[in-house]
Amino acid sequence: MKKNYQMRVNGKEETVNVSDTTTLIEILRDHLQLTGTKEGCGKGECGACTVLLNGEPVNSCLVFATQAEGQEVITIEGLEFDNQANRLQQAFVQEGAVQCGYCTPGMIISSKALLDKDPHPSREIIREALSGNLCRCTGYTKIIDTIEKASKEG
């Protein structure tokens, strides 16, 4: 049975008519056409679908509509301002921390959550914050370097 669920997504009030077991990633991609968030494993193991839920990074494939009801959701699209990438997104591109790009939205969202809490984290803290995000292309060094650089510039 479907019902209306309301949430604030990227600063905009949204209402979707879905079943209780519809996942947040399905809501974002299929109902709100926010396709920047990627589905990788669908089991909460890869981090490709990471979004911010009330400021905390979560795997959107594990969050049901009932859990998202009335909550604040920020996706990769929500980081842009006036069609301009934010400093973290720009840093990922400028520093070459992107290869295939599939994991990048989740990496950037996790990085934002970290920098919001700790503007100048150590490399060890950065590694720990990214531990739920898998990348098969970069080997993580450029990603960690990029976050460290962004933290010094911010």
Secondary structure by P-SEA (a helix, b strand, c coil): cbbbbbbbcccbbbbbbcccccccccccccccccccccccccccccccbbbbccccccccccccccccccbbbbccccccccccccaaaaaaaaacccccccaaaaaaaaaaaaaaacccccaaaaaaaacccccccccaaaaaaaaaaaaaac
